[in-house]
Amino acid sequence: MADRSDLAAKFAVVKHQWLDEVEDDLKRTSSIMAPRDTGYFASTLYARRYSSALATDIEIHAASEKPKAIWLRDGTRPHMIFSAADHWTNRSVVAFFWPKIGATIFRMYVNHPGTKPDHWADEVLAYVVPRQEAKLAALIDVA
């Protein structure tokens, strides 16, 4: 029979390796499944792990000045978007491509219709969690 301290050391190594894999899987899957209007939001995602004696939490964060993750999760109400002054010409214009008319529009402001909530983070968890639970169960069986 294996010594308890030996078993605890093996478990700690396996746990750490598995948590590394879960963290990487969450980050990679989040980046792949994140909504892509420009791709910027997906490129800012990073993982952060918090551990205590009783639990380990892995969170995905967006390194963005705007709370886009919250806007995506909760949706937005209709709102106005005002342009920021262009630092070369000191003019203030919003430019965007409007597929419905096939043209680029230039305005001082636009009335945004708002957005519906997007549950991409829940979809990431629904994809990653069962796969990682199965891997953990296999690791436990081997140990």
N, C-alpha and C positions, 0 to 999 in steps of 0.2 A: 504494500500500500504506500502511496506517495506521501511524503511529508507535507503537512498543511502549509508551511511557509513556501515550499517549492510549488505547490498547487496555486497558492495566492500570487506568486511571482509570475507564473505562466498566465494566469487569468489577467493580471494587470497588463502584460504585454499584448495579449490578444485583444483586450478591451481597447487599449490605446490604438492599435492598428485598425480596428474596426471603426472607431470614432474618426480617425483620419480619413478613412474611406467614405464614411457617411458625410462628413464635412465636404469633401471633394465632390461627391455625388450630388449633394444639395446645391452647391455652387454651380457646377456644370449644368445640371438640369434646369436650374433657375435661369441661367443665362440663355439656354436654348429655348425655353418655353416663355420667356418674358415677352410681352407685347413689343412689336417693333414698328414704330412709326419712323424713327430715324436710326434706331439701333443704339443710341447713346445710353438710354436707361440700362439696357442689358449689359453694356460695357462697364457700367459703374458698380455692378453687384459684387459683393465680397462676403465671405463667411467669417463669423466670429464665434468662438467657443468659450463658454463659461462653465467652469467646473467647481463643484463643492464636494464635500464628503458624501453627500447623498444623491446628487444628481449632476448630470451634464446637459447643458442646453447649447444647441447650435442654432444660431440665427443668421439669416441672410439680410444684409444691409445694402442700401443704395447710397453711394457717395455722390450725392447730388445736392445742390443748394435748394432745390425745389422739392416739396414733399410728394413727388410723383407716385411713389408706391401707395401712398394713402389715396391719392386721386384715382389711381387705377382700382384699388380695392373697393372704395366707396362710391366711385363715380363722381361726377361734378354736375352742378346745376348750370343752367344757361348763364353765361357771363360775358362781359366785354373784355377783349384783349387789346391793350394799348401798346403801341410800339415804343421802343427805347430810341433815343436820339442816336443816329449814326455818328460815330466819333470822327469820321472823315468829312462829312458834309453838314453835320449838325441838323440833318433832316430826320424826321421821325416817320417811318413807314413800316407797315407790316406787309410782308410778301409771302404768298403761299400759292401752291398749285391747286387748282380746283378741278378735279377730274370730271365733274358733271358737265362743265363747259369746255374742258380741254385747254385751259389758259391759266397763266400766272396772274394773280390779282395783287394789286398794290393799294393799300389803304392806310389811313391814319390809325384806324382801329377796326376791329371786326366784332360782330356779335356771334360768339361761339354758342352752338346749340346745347352744349353740355355733353357728358358721356355717360354711358351705362356702366355699372360696376363690372369689373373684370376679375374673375376668380382664379387667375393664373397661379397664385401662390397655393391655393387649395389643390389645384390640379398637380402642381409639383409634388406636394406631400402625398397625394393619392398615388403618384407614380413611384416615388422613391421609398416611402415607408415599407410597403409590403416586400419589396425586393431586399431592403436592408434587414428587415426582420427575419427573412428566410436565411440570409447569409449569417446572421448572428446565431440562429438556431443550429445551423450546420457547424459553426465554429464551436459551439457549446458541446455538440455531439462528439466532435473530434477530441475535445479536451477531456 
